Amino acid sequence: MTIINFIIFVLFVIYVVFVWNSTKEFENTIIRVSYIFIGTLFITILTLILFWISKMGVEYPKQEMIGEVRRIILLVFIPINGFITLTQASSIFVQAKSGMVSREDMEKKIKKLVIIFIVLIILETIYFKNIQNGMIKFIESVQIKKRFIVNYVWVKKCSVPKMKEN
């Protein structure tokens, strides 16, 4: 789990740095921080909804597994989704505000971003289902190995040593 937590930490650092840099044209720091916070909140809610949709049809052997799987999926995909959407949205916002592009070009860029966002949602819903099934199999295999090791150690401790025959 330490490796997964480290990867999640790195993803969030990269995410915040990229979104921070993509908002450098915003008026002040409060607006930049608000954009990152509100955008991350939106992405979190969306990712959670995608998780719950993808959870349909996935059978968890134990209810406790749902929380752990959800935590990992959310913490990995929030920075990925935010990186994809928030950096692009801020770029469009900056271009619109500065007047660098015409209204028609702006509408095309927004439509393109919405299409990418919809495709991302569809792909992630399918991918989340596969991830959940894979994580369930992994957790079950780890539990089976732990039970085997515990049983093996218990049998070794409880076995009666053989007496030497004279």
C-alpha positions in Angstrom: 0.0 0.0 0.0 2.9 2.3 0.6 3.8 2.3 -3.1 0.1 3.1 -4.1 0.0 6.0 -1.5 3.3 7.4 -2.9 1.9 7.2 -6.5 -1.3 8.9 -5.4 0.7 11.6 -3.7 2.8 12.2 -6.8 -0.3 12.3 -9.0 -1.8 15.0 -6.8 1.3 17.1 -6.8 1.6 16.9 -10.6 -2.1 17.7 -10.9 -1.9 20.8 -8.6 1.3 22.0 -10.3 -0.2 21.7 -13.8 -3.5 23.3 -12.9 -1.7 26.1 -11.0 0.5 26.7 -14.0 -2.5 26.7 -16.4 -4.2 29.4 -14.3 -1.3 31.8 -14.2 -3.2 34.3 -16.3 -6.0 34.5 -13.7 -6.3 37.8 -11.8 -5.1 36.8 -8.4 -4.1 33.9 -6.2 -7.5 33.6 -4.5 -9.2 33.0 -7.9 -6.6 30.4 -8.8 -7.0 28.6 -5.5 -10.8 28.8 -5.8 -10.7 27.4 -9.3 -8.5 24.4 -8.2 -10.7 23.8 -5.1 -14.1 24.0 -6.8 -12.8 22.1 -9.9 -11.4 19.4 -7.7 -14.7 19.2 -5.8 -16.6 18.9 -9.0 -14.2 16.2 -10.4 -14.5 14.3 -7.0 -18.3 14.3 -7.2 -18.2 13.2 -10.8 -15.7 10.5 -10.2 -17.7 9.2 -7.2 -20.8 9.1 -9.4 -18.9 7.2 -12.0 -17.7 4.7 -9.4 -21.2 4.1 -8.1 -22.5 3.6 -11.7 -19.7 1.2 -12.5 -20.3 -0.7 -9.2 -23.6 -2.0 -10.5 -23.1 -5.6 -11.4 -19.9 -6.0 -9.4 -20.3 -8.5 -6.6 -18.2 -7.8 -3.6 -17.6 -10.8 -1.3 -17.3 -8.5 1.7 -18.8 -5.0 2.2 -15.6 -3.8 3.7 -13.9 -4.2 0.3 -16.1 -1.5 -1.3 -14.6 1.3 0.8 -11.0 0.3 0.1 -11.6 -0.1 -3.6 -13.5 3.2 -3.8 -10.8 5.1 -2.0 -8.0 3.8 -4.3 -10.1 4.5 -7.5 -11.1 8.0 -6.3 -7.6 9.0 -5.2 -6.0 7.8 -8.5 -8.6 9.2 -10.9 -9.4 12.6 -9.3 -6.0 14.0 -10.3 -6.1 12.3 -13.7 -9.6 13.6 -14.5 -8.7 17.0 -13.1 -5.5 17.2 -15.1 -7.4 16.4 -18.3 -10.4 18.7 -17.8 -9.3 21.6 -15.6 -6.1 22.5 -17.5 -8.1 22.5 -20.7 -11.0 24.5 -19.2 -8.6 27.1 -17.8 -6.8 27.4 -21.1 -10.2 28.1 -22.9 -11.1 30.6 -20.1 -7.8 32.5 -20.5 -8.1 32.6 -24.3 -11.7 33.8 -24.1 -10.9 36.5 -21.5 -7.9 37.8 -23.5 -9.8 37.8 -26.8 -7.2 35.6 -28.5 -9.8 33.6 -30.3 -13.2 34.4 -31.9 -16.5 33.4 -30.5 -16.9 30.7 -33.1 -13.5 29.2 -32.3 -14.3 29.4 -28.6 -17.5 27.4 -29.1 -15.6 24.8 -31.1 -13.1 24.4 -28.3 -15.8 24.1 -25.7 -17.7 21.5 -27.8 -14.4 19.6 -28.3 -13.8 19.6 -24.5 -17.4 18.4 -23.8 -17.0 15.6 -26.3 -13.7 14.6 -24.7 -15.3 14.8 -21.3 -18.2 12.5 -22.4 -15.8 10.0 -24.0 -13.7 10.0 -20.8 -16.8 9.4 -18.7 -17.9 6.4 -20.8 -14.4 4.9 -20.9 -13.9 5.4 -17.2 -17.2 3.8 -16.2 -16.1 0.6 -18.2 -12.6 0.8 -16.8 -13.8 1.3 -13.2 -15.8 -1.9 -13.5 -12.7 -3.8 -14.7 -10.6 -2.3 -12.0 -13.1 -3.3 -9.3 -13.2 -6.9 -10.5 -9.4 -7.0 -10.7 -9.0 -5.6 -7.2 -11.5 -8.0 -5.8 -9.6 -11.0 -7.3 -6.3 -9.5 -6.0 -7.7 -9.0 -2.5 -9.1 -12.5 -2.5 -5.8 -14.0 -3.6 -3.9 -12.2 -0.9 -6.4 -13.4 1.7 -6.1 -17.0 0.4 -2.3 -16.8 0.7 -2.6 -15.3 4.2 -4.9 -18.2 5.3 -2.5 -20.7 3.8 0.5 -19.3 5.6 -1.4 -19.1 8.9 -2.7 -22.7 8.5 0.8 -23.9 7.5 2.4 -22.2 10.6 -0.3 -23.5 12.8 0.1 -27.1 11.6 3.9 -26.8 12.0 3.5 -25.6 15.6 0.9 -28.2 16.5 2.5 -31.2 14.9 3.9 -33.7 17.3 7.5 -34.5 16.6 8.2 -38.1 15.7 10.1 -40.3 18.3 13.2 -42.0 17.2 13.0 -45.8 17.3 15.8 -47.7 18.9 
